Amino acid sequence: MQTAAKISEVPNFGKKVVTVSGKEVLLINVKGTIFAVENECPHQGSPLGAAVVKDGYISCPRHGYRFNLTDGKCPDHPEFVLTTFPVQLNGEEIQVDLG
């Protein structure tokens, strides 16, 4: 696990793009639960920093592909899966496991 940010840097219902070991990761705070996903849509590589998060899904701002925040699956296009990363909170630190 590597420290990616502090909890205070990702407000409730907010997002923050961070770089962890040279990889861009998008941190998402949904009611105190932190999710970490790759910051690139697997469909056409669009950055997800401007994506809409709703009902446990993140929607790509370019074409609207929706990905489950927990497992990265896209219900409408199962051939595309967004990479998700395990997150652990350690005090004020958000730690991400890039595997």
N, C-alpha and C positions, 0 to 999 in steps of 0.2 A: 504494500500500500504506500502510495506517495501523496504528500500533502498537495492539494490543488488550490485551495482558497480557505478563507475563514467564513463561517456561517453568516456573519454580518454583511459579507460582500454579496450575498445572493438573497435579496429580499423575498418575502412571501409572494408567490406567484410571479417571481422574477427569474431571469436567466443571466448567466455570465459565461463568456467564452474564456477559457484558460488554456495554457499550454503546459502539458505534463510530459516530460521526457521527449520533447519535440513533436508531440501529437496534440492537435487542437481538440479540446473536449468541451462540450456544452454542459454546464451545470444548471439544473432546473430545481426550483424550490416550490413544491406543491403542499401547502399547509404544513410546513416543517419537515416533510419528507424530501430528501435530496436525491435526484436522479442524475446520472452521468451518461451521456451518449456522445458518439462521434459527432463532430460539427460539420458533417457533410452528408447530404441526402444520397443514399445508395442508388437512386434512380438516375440522376444526372449531375451529381456532385455539388448541388447548390448549398451554400452555407445555411445553417439552421438558426442563426442568432436572431433572425426576425420571424421565426416560425411561431405559430399560434399553438398554445398548450390548452387543451380542454378535455375534460372527462377521461384523463389518463392517457391521452394521445398527444403527440406532437405532429403538426401538419406542416409540410414543406411549403415555404412561401411561393415557390415557383409553380408547381403543378398541383399542390394540395394533397399529395400522398400522405396518408396518416400512418404513424408508427406507434405501437404500444410502448410506453415509457419503461415498462418492466422487462419485456423480452425482445423489443425491437421489431416484432412482426407487423407486417402490413396486411390487414384483412382483405383489402381490395386487390392487392397485387402481391400474392405470397412469394413471388420470386425475388422480391426486394426485402431485405432485412437490415434494419439499422443496428449497428454495433452498440451495445449497452455495456456499461462497466459497473462492477460491484462498488458500492460506496460504504464507507464507515465513518461515523462521526467520532472524533477523539477530542473531547473538550470543545473548543471553538473551531477546531480544524476539520475541514472536509478532506477525507483521504479517499483516493481512487485507486483501484487495482486494474492496471492496463493488461494484466495477464502475462 
